[in-house]
Amino acid sequence: MLLKNRMELKKYLEYLDKAVITIPDSRKKFLNPLIDYLKSKNGNPIQLNFVCTHNSRRSQLAQIWAQTAADYYKVDCTAFSSGVEVTALNYRIVNALNIFGFGIEMPSGENPVVEVNNSYRTIKCFSKLIEDQVNPKNSFAAVMTCSHADENCPLVIGMEKRIALNYDDPGKFDGTASEAAIYLERSEQIATEMFYLLGKL
């Protein structure tokens, strides 16, 4: 779905519920380990910590969309995100989320706590390390959303499972004519896959 104007979030979530059928089988093989983990929880609370190097783009999108999918399907799942370096939530992610209809409060500052409302709850987003106090300390899956973090973060203390689920970095297109379209495309890919994963429960 190519977007140019702001959507109503509720309608977009309904679209995602149906869009999961568009995920190719070649991609599903990367999603299956996470599906297996989700199902292994047998209805118990689920904690997912999405990890990327800077915790500024892909891991933030994964946290927001996973939490939104869990809320949509009424799954007892809490999503987190973190990195191996602290930077800030990239404003281009905020722009993309705004197009999809999220309510967003973005204060000023070097690493502001951005409040993203998905109409079920407010998700507080900021760049943080894996060991930050807001992140889970045990009984969680560490989902590596970029290959750099996967390779350079060999140990995530307290995790039950480590799963590689890499996404192409939209940051490679920063400053280009394709920038906005690429961020929307990556957001929609992650959103569709999170709805596919959480919808399995």
VOVODREN-965880 format. One line per field, with one value per residue (C-alpha): x, y, z; residue in one letter. Coordinates in Angstrom, 3 decimals, always signed. Last residue first. Example, Ala and Ser with C-alpha at 12.3 -4.5 7.8 and 13.67 -1.06 7.14 Angstrom:
! VOVODREN-965880
x = [+13.670:+12.300]
y = [-1.060:-4.500]
z = [+7.140:+7.800]
aa = [s:a]
//
This chain:
! VOVODREN-965880
x = [-1.447:-0.517:-1.698:+1.333:+3.735:+1.768:+0.962:+4.650:+5.504:+3.059:+4.310:+7.955:+7.303:+5.094:+7.746:+10.406:+8.267:+7.343:+11.009:+11.942:+9.301:+10.498:+14.169:+13.826:+14.935:+18.090:+19.234:+18.890:+18.728:+21.156:+19.154:+16.427:+18.558:+17.519:+15.844:+17.328:+15.382:+18.033:+16.624:+18.179:+16.154:+15.603:+17.463:+18.897:+22.200:+22.432:+25.765:+27.477:+26.542:+28.773:+27.542:+23.826:+24.145:+25.741:+23.244:+20.274:+16.940:+18.307:+15.358:+16.352:+13.608:+12.587:+12.399:+14.979:+16.118:+13.422:+14.126:+13.223:+16.401:+18.686:+20.756:+20.128:+21.257:+18.800:+17.394:+13.965:+10.374:+7.538:+4.558:+1.167:-1.684:-4.557:-4.981:-1.399:-0.004:+3.714:+5.362:+8.905:+11.360:+13.968:+17.568:+19.317:+16.426:+13.062:+9.772:+8.039:+4.383:+2.972:-0.498:-0.113:-1.884:+0.331:+1.666:+2.699:+4.612:+6.630:+7.494:+8.492:+10.765:+12.324:+12.916:+15.391:+14.896:+18.127:+21.769:+22.799:+25.064:+24.639:+20.932:+17.513:+13.856:+10.933:+7.689:+5.226:+3.030:-0.201:-1.967:-5.154:-4.922:-4.775:-2.702:-0.167:-0.052:+0.511:+3.240:+4.947:+4.575:+6.111:+8.925:+9.762:+9.792:+12.135:+14.432:+14.553:+15.273:+17.148:+18.290:+21.877:+23.088:+19.760:+17.959:+14.261:+13.425:+10.367:+8.551:+5.688:+3.295:+2.166:-0.245:+1.854:+5.170:+6.416:+4.028:+5.932:+9.266:+8.105:+6.767:+10.157:+11.936:+9.412:+9.995:+13.190:+11.521:+8.587:+10.746:+11.214:+7.544:+6.609:+4.567:+1.488:-0.924:-0.075:-1.869:-5.258:-4.589:-2.422:-5.467:-7.406:-4.450:-4.513:-8.192:-7.637:-4.657:-6.608:-4.153:-1.998:-1.353:+1.142:+0.856:+1.689:+0.000]
y = [-16.727:-16.801:-13.204:-12.181:-13.338:-12.223:-8.877:-8.430:-9.323:-6.814:-4.037:-4.775:-4.638:-1.558:+0.305:-0.640:+0.625:+3.853:+4.503:+3.716:+6.079:+8.970:+8.543:+7.876:+11.360:+10.860:+12.446:+9.257:+6.239:+4.014:+4.856:+2.529:-0.375:-3.714:-5.912:-8.820:-11.289:-13.184:-14.907:-15.273:-17.224:-17.233:-13.967:-12.991:-11.540:-10.826:-12.185:-12.012:-8.400:-7.507:-10.012:-9.730:-5.992:-5.636:-8.037:-5.896:-6.734:-9.065:-10.416:-11.072:-13.268:-12.685:-14.499:-12.343:-8.765:-6.991:-3.451:-0.257:-0.391:-0.222:-3.388:-3.610:-0.019:+2.786:+4.969:+6.347:+5.223:+5.349:+3.409:+4.909:+2.420:+1.021:+3.855:+3.242:+6.242:+6.910:+8.964:+10.000:+10.060:+12.496:+11.576:+14.849:+17.022:+18.312:+16.616:+14.286:+13.489:+11.144:+9.845:+7.037:+7.360:+5.537:+8.874:+9.805:+6.558:+7.479:+10.938:+9.507:+7.015:+9.909:+11.663:+8.952:+7.708:+8.735:+7.591:+5.048:+2.193:-1.597:-1.199:-1.565:-2.261:-3.538:-5.343:-6.630:-9.578:-10.882:-11.184:-9.156:-9.405:-5.614:-5.125:-7.729:-6.176:-2.721:-4.011:-5.753:-2.627:-0.291:-2.643:-3.544:+0.110:+0.940:-1.965:-0.841:+2.872:+4.372:+1.572:+2.290:-1.262:-3.069:-5.185:-5.984:-7.157:-9.416:-10.362:-12.861:-13.542:-17.174:-18.501:-21.542:-19.656:-22.175:-20.608:-17.341:-19.139:-21.234:-18.106:-16.469:-19.401:-19.311:-15.687:-16.307:-19.178:-16.851:-14.632:-17.194:-18.117:-14.598:-12.333:-11.222:-13.251:-10.963:-8.139:-9.139:-8.147:-5.330:-3.729:-3.822:-2.113:+0.538:+1.195:+1.725:+4.010:+6.479:+7.371:+10.445:+11.200:+9.782:+6.062:+3.210:+0.000]
z = [+18.615:+14.926:+14.668:+16.719:+14.010:+10.932:+12.527:+13.322:+9.719:+8.278:+10.556:+9.750:+6.014:+6.376:+8.337:+5.809:+2.922:+4.714:+5.452:+1.847:+0.453:+2.619:+1.663:-2.063:-3.151:-1.093:+2.163:+4.178:+1.879:+3.788:+6.908:+5.685:+6.960:+5.525:+8.130:+10.062:+12.163:+14.108:+17.192:+20.643:+23.184:+26.929:+27.449:+30.809:+29.570:+25.857:+24.673:+21.265:+20.550:+17.625:+15.022:+15.734:+16.245:+12.815:+11.218:+12.163:+13.803:+16.477:+18.462:+22.077:+23.514:+27.100:+30.446:+32.231:+32.835:+30.843:+29.588:+31.445:+33.566:+30.526:+30.061:+26.316:+25.857:+25.124:+22.355:+23.159:+22.768:+25.275:+23.944:+24.767:+24.823:+22.785:+20.261:+19.017:+20.918:+20.446:+23.187:+22.289:+25.181:+23.906:+23.087:+22.199:+23.318:+22.148:+22.913:+20.453:+21.157:+18.544:+17.737:+15.241:+11.886:+9.405:+8.134:+11.682:+11.979:+8.879:+10.215:+13.600:+11.866:+9.942:+13.279:+14.276:+17.827:+19.508:+19.875:+22.502:+21.409:+21.696:+21.125:+22.689:+22.057:+24.094:+23.319:+25.902:+24.992:+26.459:+23.078:+22.563:+18.735:+18.271:+21.431:+20.316:+16.825:+18.335:+20.613:+17.693:+15.539:+18.115:+19.110:+15.511:+14.441:+17.324:+16.460:+12.827:+13.400:+16.348:+18.617:+17.514:+16.877:+16.697:+19.300:+19.586:+23.117:+23.161:+26.374:+26.342:+29.206:+29.411:+26.777:+25.950:+25.887:+23.317:+20.770:+20.803:+20.508:+17.556:+15.839:+16.393:+14.786:+11.891:+10.884:+8.908:+7.015:+6.396:+4.201:+1.453:+1.775:+0.669:+2.966:+1.007:+3.154:+6.085:+4.269:+5.741:+9.354:+8.015:+6.345:+9.609:+11.266:+8.529:+9.096:+12.822:+12.158:+10.015:+7.310:+6.715:+3.049:+0.573:+1.177:-1.186:+0.000]
aa = [l:k:g:l:l:y:f:m:e:t:a:i:q:e:s:r:e:l:y:i:a:a:e:s:a:t:g:d:f:k:g:p:d:d:y:n:l:a:i:r:k:e:m:g:i:v:l:p:c:n:e:d:a:h:s:c:t:m:v:a:a:f:s:n:k:p:n:v:q:d:e:i:l:k:s:f:c:k:i:t:r:y:s:n:n:v:e:v:v:p:n:e:g:s:p:m:e:i:g:f:g:f:i:n:l:a:n:v:i:r:y:n:l:a:t:v:e:v:g:s:s:f:a:t:c:d:v:k:y:y:d:a:a:t:q:a:w:i:q:a:l:q:s:r:r:s:n:h:t:c:v:f:n:l:q:i:p:n:g:n:k:s:k:l:y:d:i:l:p:n:l:f:k:k:r:s:d:p:i:t:i:v:a:k:d:l:y:e:l:y:k:k:l:e:m:r:n:k:l:l:m]
//
